[in-house]
Amino acid sequence: MTHPLPFNENCPRCGQPFRCGAQDDRCDCFDLKLTPELREQIARDYSDCLCVSCLKELALATPASPAN
């Protein structure tokens, strides 16, 4: 039985602990589709990683970029 990795961050948006896997070369956030505008907004508003739940919530609340 494998044990989950320990939490190593608190989300600056919701405050919940989470495991950021970016340093491990694999994180659940890698699979999320975020618009360039949302990425810029997150970078402006937060100085650290957000948990996947918050990223999903923000992505759902953000209109998709128009297709070219």
C-alpha positions as CSV (number, residue, x, y, z in Angstrom):
1,M,0.0,0.0,0.0
2,T,1.4,3.4,-1.0
3,H,1.0,6.3,1.3
4,P,0.1,9.8,-0.1
5,L,2.9,12.3,-0.1
6,P,2.7,14.8,2.8
7,F,1.2,18.3,2.2
8,N,3.8,20.9,1.5
9,E,1.9,24.0,0.8
10,N,-1.1,26.0,2.0
11,C,-3.2,27.4,-0.8
12,P,-2.9,31.2,-0.8
13,R,-6.5,31.4,-2.1
14,C,-8.4,29.0,0.2
15,G,-5.8,28.3,2.9
16,Q,-6.2,24.5,2.6
17,P,-3.1,22.4,2.7
18,F,-2.2,20.6,-0.5
19,R,0.7,18.7,-2.1
20,C,2.3,20.7,-4.9
21,G,3.9,18.3,-7.3
22,A,5.6,20.8,-9.6
23,Q,9.0,20.1,-8.0
24,D,8.4,16.4,-8.5
25,D,7.9,16.9,-12.3
26,R,4.3,15.7,-12.0
27,C,1.4,17.7,-10.6
28,D,-2.4,17.4,-11.2
29,C,-2.4,21.0,-12.3
30,F,-0.4,20.1,-15.3
31,D,-3.6,18.7,-16.9
32,L,-5.7,21.8,-16.4
33,K,-6.5,24.0,-19.4
34,L,-6.1,27.6,-18.2
35,T,-6.5,30.6,-20.5
36,P,-3.4,32.9,-20.9
37,E,-5.5,35.6,-19.3
38,L,-6.3,33.5,-16.2
39,R,-2.7,32.5,-15.9
40,E,-1.7,36.2,-15.9
41,Q,-4.4,37.0,-13.3
42,I,-3.2,34.2,-11.0
43,A,0.4,35.4,-11.3
44,R,-0.7,39.0,-10.5
45,D,-3.0,38.0,-7.6
46,Y,-0.9,35.2,-5.9
47,S,2.7,34.8,-5.2
48,D,2.6,31.0,-4.9
49,C,0.9,27.9,-6.3
50,L,-2.9,27.4,-5.8
51,C,-4.4,24.1,-5.0
52,V,-6.0,22.1,-7.9
53,S,-9.5,22.7,-6.4
54,C,-9.1,26.5,-6.6
55,L,-7.5,26.3,-10.1
56,K,-10.5,24.2,-11.3
57,E,-12.9,26.7,-9.7
58,L,-11.2,29.7,-11.3
59,A,-11.1,27.9,-14.7
60,L,-14.8,27.1,-14.6
61,A,-15.6,30.8,-13.7
62,T,-13.5,32.1,-16.6
63,P,-14.9,32.3,-20.1
64,A,-12.8,30.4,-22.6
65,S,-10.7,32.4,-25.0
66,P,-12.3,32.7,-28.5
67,A,-11.0,30.2,-31.0
68,N,-9.0,31.6,-33.9
